[in-house]
């Protein structure tokens, strides 16, 4: 009889695992069943702000592979609108509810299990309301509901975005593009807390330049509603009118079901896995994506970094191993980029507070340069910040804020981090140069040289 693989979660990690396993084992050898609570498989949640803002015309553009393709070309039994509510490791079966048929219970046995349930939004008590007009943006279904509200009657005029991380600032820009008056509220001193506050201040300036009202260092305490609709957001700094509220407060691992089943949970609240994405001490069970923790290659500590890039790689690793191959996931350095209007933000490695928490002694340098040769048309300012270990000179972290050609420079620094390079080694890198793309001394090299001087 064929072995059976059950996948919990039909997005990046889950369907990458299923696809890789199928490529190595045909249906006569491995039966694959995938449960997905929503209406879509293998989609780009990162694209939702651009869909909401009108840069992406149709939701289908955000779907990499639809369920029909998985069923026909991969012989994967994809079951949409099925929510897995229980995992019995002793009986080797999962319990799911068919959400389209009154919650009818479905039981499915397994020989191998991939838990790829992703993450769930952080929702404070004040946001848990039945009032219409309050939205998260975790799934395509969430994005569709928000668009329907924005296009409804009456059309919203005032938007409040709560949370100044990647999704928050991108959704704030999307609301601006739709012609709304937008206020961004962030509890931290500056928006974009994935970078240090001095770099976050540059992001705030750009947001204000878009016409946003940015309230940083301010907490939200509640909502006001009337006739079942949200009307205002109550903050420590006053009450803000709101016809629509978008929550961008981050996510946490969707690991409650895994914990109930007895799967090991790490210090980050996510599932513990080994390098091959096997759940620790749990034979035949794998996990991948935004519900697992992994190792930070700089600090050596377990971290929870929910990004689609990691989810796809981790799912691929799990699927290769399930299919009889061999692959490992080597960890992360925390690289991420975003864009706010024409301002680009990139970061990799450790922030100052993270480097201190990990026990490093370090130096910090910050340089101002331009994205192109200063005389070339379109040259714009760029700020590069490096954090390096004091004695060894090893690069620990980097952040970049600037205009075009800024964010993707972070990839050079991510490669340096990955390979444990020192800033002295980096200062001699042979980087590409032409006036339309960089000054003769690239900003990365200038920052590395300044870090070398700081250490000496």
HELIX and SHEET records of a PDB file:
HELIX    1   1 UNK A   12  UNK A   24  1                                  13    
HELIX    2   2 UNK A   45  UNK A   47  5                                   3    
HELIX    3   3 UNK A   48  UNK A   52  1                                   5    
HELIX    4   4 UNK A   59  UNK A   62  5                                   4    
HELIX    5   5 UNK A   67  UNK A   73  1                                   7    
HELIX    6   6 UNK A  125  UNK A  127  5                                   3    
HELIX    7   7 UNK A  140  UNK A  150  1                                  11    
HELIX    8   8 UNK A  166  UNK A  177  1                                  12    
HELIX    9   9 UNK A  197  UNK A  209  1                                  13    
HELIX   10  10 UNK A  256  UNK A  260  1                                   5    
HELIX   11  11 UNK A  308  UNK A  322  1                                  15    
HELIX   12  12 UNK A  352  UNK A  357  1                                   6    
HELIX   13  13 UNK A  407  UNK A  409  5                                   3    
HELIX   14  14 UNK A  410  UNK A  418  1                                   9    
HELIX   15  15 UNK A  423  UNK A  426  1                                   4    
HELIX   16  16 UNK A  443  UNK A  455  1                                  13    
SHEET    1   A 5 UNK A  76  UNK A  80  0                                        
SHEET    2   A 5 UNK A  30  UNK A  36  1                                        
SHEET    3   A 5 UNK A   3  UNK A   8  1                                        
SHEET    4   A 5 UNK A 112  UNK A 115  1                                        
SHEET    5   A 5 UNK A 285  UNK A 287  1                                        
SHEET    1   B 3 UNK A  82  UNK A  88  0                                        
SHEET    2   B 3 UNK A  93  UNK A  98 -1                                        
SHEET    3   B 3 UNK A 104  UNK A 109 -1                                        
SHEET    1   C 2 UNK A 119  UNK A 121  0                                        
SHEET    2   C 2 UNK A 251  UNK A 253 -1                                        
SHEET    1   D 5 UNK A 134  UNK A 135  0                                        
SHEET    2   D 5 UNK A 244  UNK A 247  1                                        
SHEET    3   D 5 UNK A 158  UNK A 162  1                                        
SHEET    4   D 5 UNK A 181  UNK A 186  1                                        
SHEET    5   D 5 UNK A 213  UNK A 216  1                                        
SHEET    1   E 3 UNK A 220  UNK A 226  0                                        
SHEET    2   E 3 UNK A 229  UNK A 235 -1                                        
SHEET    3   E 3 UNK A 238  UNK A 241 -1                                        
SHEET    1   F 2 UNK A 294  UNK A 295  0                                        
SHEET    2   F 2 UNK A 302  UNK A 303 -1                                        
SHEET    1   G 5 UNK A 336  UNK A 340  0                                        
SHEET    2   G 5 UNK A 343  UNK A 349 -1                                        
SHEET    3   G 5 UNK A 395  UNK A 402 -1                                        
SHEET    4   G 5 UNK A 381  UNK A 389 -1                                        
SHEET    5   G 5 UNK A 362  UNK A 370 -1                                        
END                                                                             
